[in-house]
Amino acid sequence: MASNPINTTRKRRALKPRHTPYWATVRRGVHVGLHKSETGGTWRARATGPDGKYRYAVLGDLDSLNYEEAEDKAREFADLAAKTERPDYLVRDAVRDYVSDLRVRNGEASARDVEQRLSIHALPELGNVKIIDLRTLQLKRWRDSLVRHSGDPEDMRRSQDGANRLLSMLKAALNLAFRSGIAPSDGEWRRVPTFRDVGAARKLFLTPSQAQALLTETRGAFRELVRGAILTGARYGELCGAKVRDLDTKGGTLHLRGKTGPRDCYLSGEALTFFRAMARGKLPDAPLLMKEDGTHWAKSQQHRPMQRAVRAAKLPQECVFYSLRHYHISRALLAGVPAQVVADNSGTSIRMLEKHYGKFMATDRRRMMDQVAL
């Protein structure tokens, strides 16, 4: 039998840092290892699963376990790996079972939301991967692919926040498989972190005078785009995709298509008058809001004119096009529009309103409670 390079402190100190662990045999098909780095080390386990392939796990830091304890944990891991019931269990199977579990515990709405989001954003890339073959680097690359690099810091922050939510959903599905004894270890996805400090509530809310100052510093087609955002609270992509046929002048609605699906946005009298003017003389399939040359606004084309207008209006540097959506929603809540109506009209949820606009909702509640008197 080969000598054991990691079973004493003296031997471990003599080892050079390297990318691959130093392994020692515990028993046939089971190994305990030490991954030596410049700053310390971690204990690892390697065990043969039912399909004959190795399973791997991180057992703990070098300073937190001695060799005998690491050996014991490696045996425990090997026993668990040997009991894996479904070596061919796929990520899509884990998502399906998690959705079924959510439906029982939290209800249909919660289950449907998770199912739709993971079906769109996770399963096309990861759905056919066996859980036992999932690797940390693979999951990190998927997480990073969800981040938009548009040059707009706020847009990037929001996409990182969305990536965090999707990662948490996927981890919850994988953790259920691990707790059910289907996955031999949770180490691969446990090592994938979320993006830090990207889920904070938006802090910049324009005042009416600031919104007017911004409008004053815009011209032409971009001014129309800004006004449309202020009047509807719609996202940039939703406004760009709106066609003349989407405007229902009788019903007073504008049909929008965005990341939360299609919806009918109910328009104020001012907004309806504005969009009627925008639609006048255009064909049904023409963009409702178009550039001076008659073409569609494309991805990220709002950034530069927005930055120029913000500087000219002497507004805070963090003011971006998405701030117009914040402005519309906050003004609607302050005006006493019911939160559910605001959420439906702007394509969001009550939970997101409470997270990002809680102070405006609190003001509205106080105003309503003032109406209760003896």
C-alpha positions as CSV (number, residue, x, y, z in Angstrom):
1,M,0.0,0.0,0.0
2,A,1.3,3.5,-0.8
3,S,2.5,5.6,2.0
4,N,0.0,8.1,3.6
5,P,1.2,11.7,2.9
6,I,-1.3,13.5,5.1
7,N,-1.8,11.6,8.3
8,T,0.6,13.6,10.5
9,T,1.2,17.3,11.1
10,R,4.8,17.0,10.0
11,K,3.9,15.4,6.7
12,R,1.2,18.0,6.0
13,R,3.6,20.9,6.7
14,A,6.1,19.5,4.2
15,L,3.6,19.4,1.4
16,K,3.7,22.1,-1.3
17,P,0.6,24.0,-2.3
18,R,-1.0,22.7,-5.5
19,H,-4.3,22.7,-7.4
20,T,-5.1,18.9,-6.9
21,P,-5.5,17.3,-3.4
22,Y,-3.1,14.9,-1.9
23,W,-5.1,11.6,-1.4
24,A,-4.9,8.8,1.1
25,T,-6.8,5.6,0.9
26,V,-9.4,4.9,3.7
27,R,-10.7,1.7,2.2
28,R,-11.4,0.3,-1.2
29,G,-13.1,3.1,-3.3
30,V,-12.9,5.6,-0.5
31,H,-10.2,8.3,0.0
32,V,-9.6,11.3,2.2
33,G,-7.6,14.2,0.7
34,L,-6.0,17.4,1.6
35,H,-6.1,20.4,-0.8
36,K,-3.1,22.5,0.2
37,S,-3.1,26.2,-0.7
38,E,-0.8,29.1,0.1
39,T,-3.0,30.2,3.0
40,G,-4.1,26.9,4.5
41,G,-6.0,23.9,3.3
42,T,-9.2,21.9,3.2
43,W,-10.1,18.3,3.8
44,R,-11.7,16.5,0.9
45,A,-13.4,13.1,0.4
46,R,-13.6,10.9,-2.7
47,A,-15.8,7.9,-3.0
48,T,-17.1,5.6,-5.7
49,G,-20.9,5.8,-6.3
50,P,-23.3,3.2,-7.6
51,D,-22.5,4.0,-11.2
52,G,-18.8,3.4,-10.6
53,K,-17.9,7.1,-10.8
54,Y,-16.2,9.2,-8.1
55,R,-18.2,11.5,-5.9
56,Y,-16.4,14.4,-4.2
57,A,-17.1,16.5,-1.1
58,V,-15.5,19.2,1.0
59,L,-15.2,18.1,4.6
60,G,-13.9,21.2,6.4
61,D,-10.9,23.4,6.9
62,L,-7.5,22.0,7.9
63,D,-7.6,23.8,11.2
64,S,-11.1,22.6,12.1
65,L,-10.6,18.9,11.7
66,N,-7.7,16.5,12.6
67,Y,-6.8,13.6,10.3
68,E,-8.9,11.0,12.2
69,E,-12.0,13.3,12.1
70,A,-11.5,13.9,8.4
71,E,-11.2,10.1,7.9
72,D,-14.5,9.5,9.8
73,K,-16.3,12.1,7.7
74,A,-14.9,10.6,4.5
75,R,-16.4,7.2,5.6
76,E,-19.8,8.9,6.3
77,F,-19.7,10.5,2.9
78,A,-18.8,7.2,1.2
79,D,-21.8,5.5,2.9
80,L,-24.1,8.3,1.7
81,A,-22.7,8.1,-1.8
82,A,-23.3,4.4,-1.9
83,K,-26.9,4.9,-1.0
84,T,-27.6,7.3,-3.9
85,E,-30.9,6.0,-5.3
86,R,-30.9,7.9,-8.6
87,P,-27.5,8.2,-10.3
88,D,-29.3,9.3,-13.5
89,Y,-31.3,12.0,-11.7
90,L,-31.2,15.2,-13.7
91,V,-31.4,18.9,-12.7
92,R,-34.8,19.1,-14.4
93,D,-36.0,16.2,-12.2
94,A,-34.9,18.1,-9.2
95,V,-36.7,21.2,-10.3
96,R,-39.9,19.2,-11.1
97,D,-39.8,17.6,-7.6
98,Y,-39.1,20.9,-5.9
99,V,-42.0,22.6,-7.7
100,S,-44.3,19.7,-6.6
101,D,-43.1,20.2,-3.0
102,L,-43.7,24.0,-3.2
103,R,-47.2,23.4,-4.5
104,V,-48.0,21.4,-1.4
105,R,-46.3,23.7,1.1
106,N,-46.8,27.2,-0.4
107,G,-49.6,27.0,-2.9
108,E,-50.0,27.1,-6.7
109,A,-48.9,30.7,-7.3
110,S,-45.5,30.2,-5.6
111,A,-44.9,26.9,-7.4
112,R,-45.9,28.3,-10.8
113,D,-43.6,31.3,-10.4
114,V,-40.5,29.1,-9.6
115,E,-41.4,26.7,-12.4
116,Q,-41.7,29.4,-15.0
117,R,-38.5,31.2,-14.0
118,L,-36.3,28.1,-13.8
119,S,-37.8,26.7,-17.0
120,I,-36.8,29.9,-18.9
121,H,-33.4,30.7,-17.3
122,A,-31.9,27.5,-15.9
123,L,-33.2,24.4,-17.6
124,P,-32.2,25.2,-21.2
125,E,-28.5,25.1,-20.0
126,L,-28.5,22.8,-17.0
127,G,-31.7,20.8,-17.2
128,N,-30.1,17.7,-18.8
129,V,-27.1,17.6,-16.5
130,K,-27.0,14.8,-13.9
131,I,-26.9,16.1,-10.4
132,I,-23.9,13.9,-9.6
133,D,-22.0,15.5,-12.5
134,L,-22.8,19.1,-11.5
135,R,-19.6,21.2,-10.8
136,T,-19.1,24.5,-9.1
137,L,-17.5,26.1,-12.1
138,Q,-20.4,25.1,-14.3
139,L,-22.9,26.7,-11.9
140,K,-20.8,29.8,-11.6
141,R,-20.7,30.2,-15.4
142,W,-24.4,29.8,-15.6
143,R,-24.9,32.4,-12.8
144,D,-22.6,34.9,-14.6
145,S,-24.4,34.4,-17.9
146,L,-27.5,35.9,-16.3
147,V,-25.8,39.3,-15.7
148,R,-26.3,42.0,-18.3
149,H,-23.2,44.2,-19.2
150,S,-25.0,47.1,-20.9
151,G,-22.8,49.9,-19.5
152,D,-25.6,51.0,-17.2
153,P,-24.6,50.3,-13.5
154,E,-28.3,50.1,-12.4
155,D,-29.1,47.7,-15.1
156,M,-26.2,45.5,-14.1
157,R,-27.2,45.7,-10.4
158,R,-30.7,44.6,-11.2
159,S,-29.6,41.7,-13.4
160,Q,-27.2,40.6,-10.6
161,D,-30.1,40.8,-8.1
162,G,-32.2,38.7,-10.5
163,A,-29.4,36.2,-10.9
164,N,-29.3,35.8,-7.1
165,R,-33.0,35.0,-7.0
166,L,-32.6,32.4,-9.7
167,L,-29.6,30.9,-8.0
168,S,-31.4,30.6,-4.7
169,M,-34.4,28.9,-6.4
170,L,-32.1,26.4,-8.1
171,K,-30.1,25.7,-4.9
172,A,-33.4,25.1,-3.1
173,A,-34.3,22.4,-5.7
174,L,-30.9,20.8,-5.5
175,N,-30.9,20.9,-1.7
176,L,-34.2,19.1,-1.6
177,A,-32.6,16.3,-3.7
178,F,-29.7,16.2,-1.3
179,R,-31.9,16.0,1.8
180,S,-33.9,13.3,0.1
181,G,-30.8,11.1,-0.3
182,I,-30.8,11.5,-4.1
183,A,-27.7,13.7,-4.4
184,P,-24.7,12.4,-2.5
185,S,-23.3,15.9,-1.6
186,D,-24.3,19.6,-1.7
187,G,-20.7,20.8,-1.9
188,E,-20.7,21.8,-5.5
189,W,-23.5,24.3,-5.4
190,R,-22.8,25.3,-1.8
191,R,-19.6,26.9,-3.0
192,V,-21.4,29.1,-5.5
193,P,-22.0,32.5,-3.8
194,T,-24.5,35.1,-4.6
195,F,-23.5,38.6,-5.7
196,R,-23.1,40.9,-2.7
197,D,-24.8,44.2,-2.1
198,V,-27.0,44.2,-5.2
199,G,-30.5,43.7,-3.6
200,A,-30.7,46.9,-1.7
201,A,-33.9,49.0,-2.1
202,R,-33.5,51.8,-4.7
203,K,-32.6,55.0,-2.9
204,L,-33.1,57.6,-5.6
205,F,-36.6,58.8,-6.1
206,L,-37.1,61.9,-8.2
207,T,-39.3,64.8,-7.0
208,P,-41.8,66.3,-9.4
209,S,-39.6,69.4,-9.9
210,Q,-36.6,67.1,-10.8
211,A,-38.7,65.1,-13.2
212,Q,-39.8,68.3,-14.9
213,A,-36.2,69.5,-15.0
214,L,-35.2,66.3,-16.8
215,L,-38.0,66.8,-19.3
216,T,-36.9,70.3,-19.9
217,E,-33.4,69.1,-20.8
218,T,-34.6,66.5,-23.4
219,R,-35.5,67.0,-27.0
220,G,-37.3,65.3,-29.8
221,A,-37.8,61.5,-29.8
222,F,-35.9,61.0,-26.6
223,R,-38.2,63.5,-24.8
224,E,-41.2,61.5,-26.0
225,L,-39.5,58.3,-24.6
226,V,-38.9,59.9,-21.3
227,R,-42.4,61.3,-21.1
228,G,-43.8,57.9,-21.9
229,A,-41.8,56.3,-19.1
230,I,-43.0,58.9,-16.6
231,L,-46.6,58.5,-17.5
232,T,-46.7,54.7,-17.4
233,G,-43.8,53.5,-15.3
234,A,-43.0,51.0,-18.1
235,R,-39.6,49.6,-18.5
236,Y,-37.4,50.8,-21.4
237,G,-37.7,47.5,-23.4
238,E,-41.5,47.5,-22.9
239,L,-41.8,51.0,-24.4
240,C,-39.5,50.2,-27.3
241,G,-41.5,47.1,-28.2
242,A,-44.9,48.9,-28.1
243,K,-46.6,49.2,-31.5
244,V,-49.4,51.5,-32.6
245,R,-51.8,48.5,-32.6
246,D,-51.1,48.0,-28.9
247,L,-52.8,51.2,-28.0
248,D,-56.5,50.8,-27.2
249,T,-58.0,54.3,-27.3
250,K,-61.5,53.2,-26.3
251,G,-60.4,51.1,-23.3
252,G,-57.7,53.5,-22.4
253,T,-54.9,50.9,-22.2
254,L,-51.5,50.1,-23.7
255,H,-50.6,46.5,-24.2
256,L,-47.0,45.9,-23.1
257,R,-44.8,42.9,-23.3
258,G,-41.9,42.5,-20.8
259,K,-39.9,40.2,-18.5
260,T,-43.0,39.5,-16.4
261,G,-45.1,38.6,-19.4
262,P,-47.8,40.6,-21.4
263,R,-50.1,43.0,-19.6
264,D,-52.5,45.8,-20.3
265,C,-51.3,49.1,-18.7
266,Y,-54.2,51.4,-17.8
267,L,-53.5,55.0,-18.9
268,S,-54.4,58.2,-17.2
269,G,-56.1,60.9,-19.3
270,E,-52.8,62.7,-19.8
271,A,-51.1,59.5,-20.8
272,L,-53.9,58.6,-23.2
273,T,-53.8,62.0,-24.9
274,F,-50.0,61.7,-25.2
275,F,-50.0,58.2,-26.8
276,R,-52.9,59.2,-29.2
277,A,-50.6,61.9,-30.5
278,M,-47.7,59.5,-30.8
279,A,-49.9,57.0,-32.8
280,R,-51.4,59.6,-35.2
281,G,-50.6,59.0,-38.8
282,K,-48.7,55.8,-38.2
283,L,-49.4,52.3,-39.5
284,P,-50.6,49.7,-37.0
285,D,-47.2,47.8,-36.9
286,A,-45.1,50.9,-36.5
287,P,-43.3,51.7,-33.3
288,L,-45.5,53.8,-31.0
289,L,-42.4,55.6,-29.8
290,M,-39.7,55.8,-32.5
291,K,-36.4,57.6,-33.1
292,E,-36.2,60.6,-35.4
293,D,-35.4,58.4,-38.3
294,G,-38.5,56.3,-37.8
295,T,-36.7,53.2,-36.5
296,H,-37.1,51.3,-33.3
297,W,-35.2,52.3,-30.2
298,A,-32.6,49.5,-29.7
299,K,-31.0,48.0,-26.6
300,S,-28.9,50.5,-24.5
301,Q,-29.6,53.4,-26.9
302,Q,-31.2,55.4,-24.0
303,H,-28.0,55.5,-21.9
304,R,-26.1,58.4,-23.5
305,P,-29.0,60.8,-24.0
306,M,-30.1,60.1,-20.5
307,Q,-26.7,60.8,-19.1
308,R,-26.5,64.1,-21.0
309,A,-30.0,65.1,-19.7
310,V,-29.1,64.2,-16.2
311,R,-26.0,66.4,-16.3
312,A,-27.8,69.3,-17.9
313,A,-30.6,69.1,-15.3
314,K,-28.1,68.9,-12.5
315,L,-29.6,65.7,-11.1
316,P,-27.8,63.1,-9.0
317,Q,-25.4,61.0,-11.0
318,E,-27.2,57.8,-10.1
319,C,-30.3,58.9,-11.9
320,V,-30.8,56.5,-14.8
321,F,-33.7,55.7,-17.2
322,Y,-35.1,53.2,-14.7
323,S,-35.4,56.0,-12.2
324,L,-38.4,57.2,-14.3
325,R,-40.2,53.9,-13.4
326,H,-39.4,54.5,-9.7
327,Y,-40.8,58.0,-10.0
328,H,-44.1,56.8,-11.6
329,I,-44.7,54.0,-9.0
330,S,-43.8,56.2,-6.0
331,R,-46.1,59.0,-7.2
332,A,-48.9,56.5,-7.8
333,L,-48.6,55.1,-4.3
334,L,-48.5,58.6,-2.8
335,A,-51.6,59.5,-4.8
336,G,-53.5,56.7,-3.0
337,V,-53.7,54.2,-5.9
338,P,-54.1,50.7,-4.3
339,A,-50.9,48.8,-4.2
340,Q,-52.3,45.8,-6.1
341,V,-53.4,48.1,-8.9
342,V,-50.0,49.7,-9.1
343,A,-48.3,46.3,-9.1
344,D,-50.6,44.9,-11.9
345,N,-50.3,48.1,-14.0
346,S,-46.5,48.2,-13.7
347,G,-45.8,44.5,-14.1
348,T,-44.4,43.7,-10.7
349,S,-45.6,42.2,-7.4
350,I,-46.8,43.4,-4.0
351,R,-43.6,41.8,-2.5
352,M,-41.4,43.9,-4.7
353,L,-43.4,47.1,-4.0
354,E,-43.0,46.5,-0.3
355,K,-39.3,45.9,-0.7
356,H,-38.5,48.9,-2.9
357,Y,-41.3,51.4,-2.1
358,G,-42.2,50.6,1.4
359,K,-41.9,54.1,2.7
360,F,-44.5,55.4,0.1
361,M,-46.9,52.6,1.0
362,A,-46.5,53.5,4.7
363,T,-47.4,57.1,3.9
364,D,-50.5,55.9,2.0
365,R,-51.6,53.7,4.9
366,R,-51.2,56.6,7.4
367,R,-53.3,58.8,5.1
368,M,-56.0,56.1,4.9
369,M,-56.0,55.5,8.7
370,D,-56.5,59.3,9.2
371,Q,-59.9,58.8,7.7
372,V,-60.9,56.5,10.6
373,A,-62.4,58.7,13.3
374,L,-65.1,58.6,16.0
